[in-house]
């Protein structure tokens, strides 16, 4: 698919869909930048567990920063909880 074709298809999306796409692209670019510049980005949980505490905390803080947008109000991850608006989801 050519660059021009992709742009034409993007123009067909609503503003909200284009913003969501932009957000996803930004997130993947950040993740790619982190993994390409940080040798610890591809470590397994077991490998991270054996690192010094300061390094583990740095990795956790960066991971939390990258995931923040996913957990903020209005994201697709929290959409279903906003629909419930405090309703009890358990049936007795």
C-alpha positions as CSV (number, residue, x, y, z in Angstrom):
1,X,0.0,0.0,0.0
2,X,1.4,3.4,-1.0
3,X,1.8,6.4,1.3
4,X,-0.8,8.3,-0.8
5,X,-3.3,5.4,-0.5
6,X,-2.9,5.3,3.2
7,X,-3.4,9.0,3.6
8,X,-6.6,8.8,1.4
9,X,-7.9,6.0,3.6
10,X,-7.1,8.0,6.8
11,X,-9.0,11.0,5.4
12,X,-12.2,8.8,5.3
13,X,-12.0,8.3,9.1
14,X,-13.9,10.5,11.5
15,X,-11.9,13.0,13.6
16,X,-12.3,10.8,16.6
17,X,-11.0,7.7,14.7
18,X,-8.0,9.7,13.3
19,X,-7.1,10.9,16.8
20,X,-7.2,7.3,18.1
21,X,-5.0,6.3,15.2
22,X,-2.6,9.1,16.0
23,X,-2.5,8.0,19.6
24,X,-1.8,4.4,18.7
25,X,1.0,5.4,16.3
26,X,2.6,7.7,18.9
27,X,2.5,4.9,21.5
28,X,4.1,2.4,19.1
29,X,6.8,4.9,18.1
30,X,7.6,5.6,21.8
31,X,7.8,1.8,22.5
32,X,10.1,1.3,19.5
33,X,12.3,4.1,20.5
34,X,12.6,2.8,24.1
35,X,13.3,-0.7,22.9
36,X,15.9,0.4,20.4
37,X,17.8,2.7,22.8
38,X,17.3,0.7,26.1
39,X,19.0,-2.7,26.2
40,X,16.8,-3.6,29.2
41,X,13.6,-3.2,27.2
42,X,13.6,-6.8,26.0
43,X,14.4,-8.4,29.3
44,X,12.1,-11.1,30.7
45,X,10.4,-10.7,34.1
46,X,12.8,-13.2,35.5
47,X,15.9,-11.3,34.2
48,X,14.5,-8.0,35.5
49,X,14.0,-9.6,38.9
50,X,17.7,-10.2,39.2
51,X,18.7,-6.6,38.4
52,X,19.6,-4.1,41.2
53,X,16.6,-2.5,42.9
54,X,17.3,0.9,41.4
55,X,17.3,-0.5,37.8
56,X,14.1,-2.4,38.4
57,X,12.4,0.7,39.7
58,X,13.6,2.7,36.6
59,X,12.2,0.0,34.3
60,X,8.9,-0.1,36.2
61,X,8.5,3.7,36.2
62,X,9.1,3.9,32.4
63,X,6.7,1.0,31.8
64,X,4.1,2.8,33.9
65,X,4.6,6.0,32.0
66,X,4.1,4.3,28.7
67,X,1.0,2.6,29.9
68,X,-0.6,5.7,31.5
69,X,-2.6,6.7,28.4
70,X,-4.2,3.2,28.3
71,X,-5.5,3.6,31.9
72,X,-6.6,7.3,31.8
73,X,-10.3,8.1,31.7
74,X,-11.7,8.0,28.2
75,X,-9.3,5.4,26.8
76,X,-10.7,2.3,25.1
77,X,-9.4,0.3,28.1
78,X,-11.7,2.1,30.5
79,X,-14.7,2.7,28.1
80,X,-16.6,-0.3,29.5
81,X,-16.4,1.0,33.1
82,X,-17.6,4.4,32.1
83,X,-20.7,2.9,30.5
84,X,-21.6,1.2,33.8
85,X,-21.4,4.6,35.6
86,X,-21.1,3.0,39.0
87,X,-23.7,0.3,38.5
88,X,-23.2,-2.9,40.3
89,X,-21.9,-5.5,37.8
90,X,-22.4,-8.5,39.9
91,X,-25.6,-10.5,39.8
92,X,-26.7,-12.3,43.0
